[in-house]
């Protein structure tokens, strides 16, 4: 399940377990979760709208973030890497990850492309472990 800005898959586990496992697997690859946005709860509170569980995890690998910011200080506008854990209309749990190569190609600098490739490789391992 890919598009030009993200990659992901349907996982064979309940939503809560997928959320916990995604966080664990991110940590194994050196990523911490800086933010956790509960989209479903926010839309319920702000708009009174019900939706299936949907969380966005803002994942960051400090080493790679530091390298990227050193090379291009404005790159913070494109960070962190977002990981979505959601329940689709059929009730299946889906995990989708922003493709850092797609997003960071906007910077058009070879040193950033190299960092994005390394980050993508680690995020692909996270997805494969789920």
C-alpha positions as CSV (number, residue, x, y, z in Angstrom):
1,X,0.0,0.0,0.0
2,X,2.0,3.0,-1.3
3,X,1.5,6.4,-2.8
4,X,3.9,9.0,-3.8
5,X,4.3,10.4,-0.3
6,X,3.8,7.4,2.0
7,X,4.0,3.7,2.4
8,X,2.1,1.3,4.6
9,X,0.2,-1.9,5.1
10,X,-2.8,-3.5,6.8
11,X,-1.7,-5.3,9.9
12,X,-3.2,-8.4,11.5
13,X,-3.6,-7.0,15.0
14,X,-6.0,-4.8,16.9
15,X,-5.6,-1.0,16.7
16,X,-4.2,-0.6,20.3
17,X,-1.7,-3.3,19.8
18,X,-0.6,-1.9,16.5
19,X,-0.1,1.5,18.1
20,X,2.1,0.0,20.9
21,X,4.0,-2.1,18.5
22,X,4.7,0.7,16.1
23,X,6.1,2.8,19.0
24,X,8.3,-0.1,20.1
25,X,9.6,-0.8,16.6
26,X,10.3,2.9,16.0
27,X,12.4,2.9,19.3
28,X,14.4,-0.1,18.0
29,X,15.3,2.0,15.0
30,X,16.3,5.0,17.1
31,X,13.1,7.0,16.8
32,X,11.3,8.6,19.6
33,X,7.7,9.7,19.4
34,X,7.6,13.4,20.0
35,X,3.9,14.0,19.4
36,X,0.8,11.9,19.4
37,X,-2.2,13.4,17.8
38,X,-5.5,11.7,18.4
39,X,-7.4,12.8,15.3
40,X,-10.6,11.0,16.2
41,X,-10.8,12.5,19.7
42,X,-9.9,16.0,18.3
43,X,-12.6,15.9,15.6
44,X,-15.2,14.6,18.2
45,X,-14.3,17.4,20.6
46,X,-14.0,20.2,18.0
47,X,-16.7,19.2,15.5
48,X,-18.8,16.6,17.2
49,X,-17.9,14.2,14.5
50,X,-17.4,10.5,15.1
51,X,-14.7,8.6,13.2
52,X,-12.7,5.3,13.6
53,X,-9.6,5.4,15.7
54,X,-6.8,7.5,14.0
55,X,-3.6,8.6,15.5
56,X,-0.6,10.4,14.1
57,X,2.7,9.7,15.7
58,X,5.4,12.4,15.2
59,X,8.5,10.2,15.1
60,X,12.1,11.6,15.3
61,X,15.5,10.1,15.1
62,X,17.6,12.7,16.9
63,X,20.9,11.8,15.1
64,X,19.3,12.1,11.6
65,X,17.4,15.2,12.6
66,X,20.6,16.9,13.8
67,X,22.4,16.0,10.6
68,X,19.6,17.4,8.5
69,X,19.2,20.6,10.5
70,X,23.0,21.1,10.3
71,X,22.9,20.8,6.5
72,X,19.7,22.8,6.0
73,X,18.4,24.8,9.0
74,X,14.9,25.4,7.5
75,X,14.3,21.7,7.2
76,X,12.5,21.7,10.5
77,X,9.4,22.6,8.6
78,X,9.4,19.1,7.1
79,X,10.1,17.2,10.4
80,X,9.2,14.9,12.2
81,X,8.3,11.8,10.2
82,X,4.6,11.1,10.6
83,X,3.4,7.5,11.3
84,X,-0.4,7.0,11.1
85,X,-2.1,4.2,12.9
86,X,-5.8,4.0,11.9
87,X,-8.8,1.7,11.5
88,X,-10.1,1.6,7.9
89,X,-13.8,1.5,7.0
90,X,-13.7,-2.3,6.9
91,X,-12.5,-2.4,10.5
92,X,-8.9,-3.4,9.6
93,X,-5.9,-1.7,11.3
94,X,-3.6,0.2,8.9
95,X,-0.2,1.6,9.5
96,X,1.1,4.3,7.1
97,X,4.4,6.1,7.2
98,X,5.5,9.3,5.5
99,X,8.1,8.6,2.9
100,X,11.1,10.8,3.9
101,X,12.6,10.6,0.4
102,X,9.4,12.0,-1.1
103,X,9.2,14.9,1.3
104,X,12.8,15.7,1.7
105,X,13.4,15.8,-2.1
106,X,11.8,19.2,-1.8
107,X,15.1,20.4,-0.4
108,X,17.0,19.3,-3.5
109,X,20.4,18.8,-1.7
110,X,22.5,15.7,-2.0
111,X,23.4,15.5,1.7
112,X,19.7,15.6,2.6
113,X,18.9,12.9,0.0
114,X,21.5,10.7,1.7
115,X,19.9,11.2,5.1
116,X,16.4,10.6,3.7
117,X,17.5,7.3,2.2
118,X,18.9,6.1,5.6
119,X,15.7,7.3,7.4
120,X,13.5,5.5,4.8
121,X,15.4,2.3,5.2
122,X,14.9,2.3,9.0
123,X,11.2,3.2,8.6
124,X,10.7,0.4,6.1
125,X,12.2,-2.0,8.7
126,X,9.7,-0.7,11.3
127,X,6.8,-1.4,8.9
128,X,8.2,-4.9,8.1
129,X,8.3,-5.7,11.8
130,X,4.6,-5.1,12.2
